[in-house]
């Protein structure tokens, strides 16, 4: 069996799927940037690690919410 790289796998996707993936990635970056600004607005004394911890919590909550929606 031949192992494909991530790039090769993406190349195999239909154009619509690639566009959806690219759009999702851009939306995630915009969300993260907005959320970092909000976190720092709440408390400017946080370290970078603390900001990342809060972002991780947010992302985990979004993932859990999405999974729960799909289950329901």
Residue pairs with C-beta under 8 A, 6 or more apart in sequence:
4 12
10 18
10 21
13 21
32 55
35 54
35 55
35 58
36 51
36 55
39 46
39 51
39 54
39 55
40 46
40 51
46 54
